[in-house]
């Protein structure tokens, strides 16, 4: 018999970057008494990973739990970005409702659309929390309308449209059901969760069924599977069978050696867990996302969304530049290999393959963001390596036709820039599907475009829209190859010799384009020091000193005015590099270089092409 478990609520949180999701969770933890009053709370406890903290993006779904009025509320964080789409779907399978956090000034953002659409499709009820209500420029009434419009756009049903709105300031720890009355604490939100989000349902007397939705990893215990108990119960020392909806042949007997539930931010050991509980299980070495743990008598796998296929790949290569090994701790191919394979423990959408040479690995992922986050994580951990330009992964259909990954791209830009964007994206084989108006004088454009058309476009897009555009894409399956794309790419300025860049040499170089480096930086022959203003590559000597004369005046040299260099971020550098270039990545530097450093060899190679 199916039963409802009243003392548990499972919810996911959806929010745009910086709309205050993490602060909100901190407050719920605080007010449910998880942190003692006098205890120092590390701000933003859920973003454990440095980059997440800096970029304000939550990449991995984290779990936390609070107790309110004897009810355990499991709160699961969702990745906000479409590159992590596979992750979103699985997280939502564990919950019975979601909280959508929206900034009272910025309103509903296109980025949250992807996750919200998935939640609505799964018929999950939504609580809308309009946050930062105390911002001076807050406009909550308009934001309510925007959110309802978004729901209608996403085909929400009647019940979903009749959702509760909470007005909150997570920072000051208050929430209210009434737009004009300030709350005192988070009680209205807690109460709405209990009243509006259904309790989990399952059959406590049936055989065990736990679908593993995410994987955590820790050096001491190895892989940890996290999932919800759908039916039956799960106990320590219980014998279970691993089955998988997408791998009918998989049948593996294992024993549950350690079982945890979440309490606040900690995992606590439990002996047994019942329906609706979100549990973590360690001690099963090859547990994977999408596996169902069942009682051996009647093993039934639970269906789940197949993990998104990678669409983009780049090579991670041992750094062999003249400056190799000076800045990183981990520099050998062994280090690189171990680190990349370790990433596979937790990231299911990533692929790592060996290549003909032990010096290079082919790494495939879900998009440029997906791979750039890995690169950034590795350089912070002390790795030094080089990466090649991202390339899309093609497929062929049964008739031998070439297929390529396609994306749906939503662009919000001020009206005066929409012409430029449409023109640029059409050149990149984008097809305009829809054009409407967004809030605040912005135009909303919707394109279908090949993934390769977007590679290297983001930087140009920001320049073209003077930094005011927002662009979001989500993978939209494979489609027929759209033909070659003509990129009007400018060439690179290449350093001719090794040494240190000097003002005089840079002064002469800056007339030829935009420099990426300033005086005093180390360069080597074949290193790219800037972007040429013309279509071809130009070699220069940036270490050149002025010819000394007898009466050298020091003031003349100081009069040379250098334009400040354009320092590229990791994403910009990945966008900039061409097929014959590499990006050298170390904990302290990003350098662009030609694959072939020697100028004569390089010229020879280009003739053979």
Buried (B, 14 or more C-beta within 10 A) or exposed (E): EEBEBEEBBBBBBBBBBBBBBBBBBBBBBBBBEBBEEEEEEEEBBBBEBEBBBEBBBBBBBBBBBBBBEEBBBBBBBBBBBBBBBBBBBBBBBBBBBBBBBBBBBBBBBBBBBBBBBBBBEBEBBBBBBBBBBBBEEBBBEBBBEBBBEBBEEBEBEEEBEEBBBBBBBBBEBBBBBEEEEEBEBBBBBBBBBBEBBEBBBBBBEBBBBBBBBBBBBEEEEBBBBBBBBBBBBBBBEBEBBBBBBEEEEBEEEBEBEBBBBBBBBEBEEBEEBBBBBBBBBBBBEEBBBBBBBBBEEEBBBBEBBEBBBBBBBBBBBBBEBBBBBBBBEBBBBEBBBEBBEEBEBBBBBBBBEEEEEEBBBBBBBBBBBBBBBBBBBBBEEBBBBBBBBBBBBEEEEEEEEEBBBBBBBBBBBBEEBBEBBBEBBBEBBBEBEEEEEBBEEBBBBBBBBBBBBBBBBBBBBBEBBEEEBBBBBBBBEBEEBBEEEEBEEBBBBBBBBBBEBBBBBBBBBBEBBBBBBBBEBBBBBBBBBBBBEEEEBBBBBBBBEBEEEEEEEEEEBEEBEBEEBBEBEBBBBBBBBBEBBBBBBBBEBBBBBBBBBEBEEBEEBEEEE
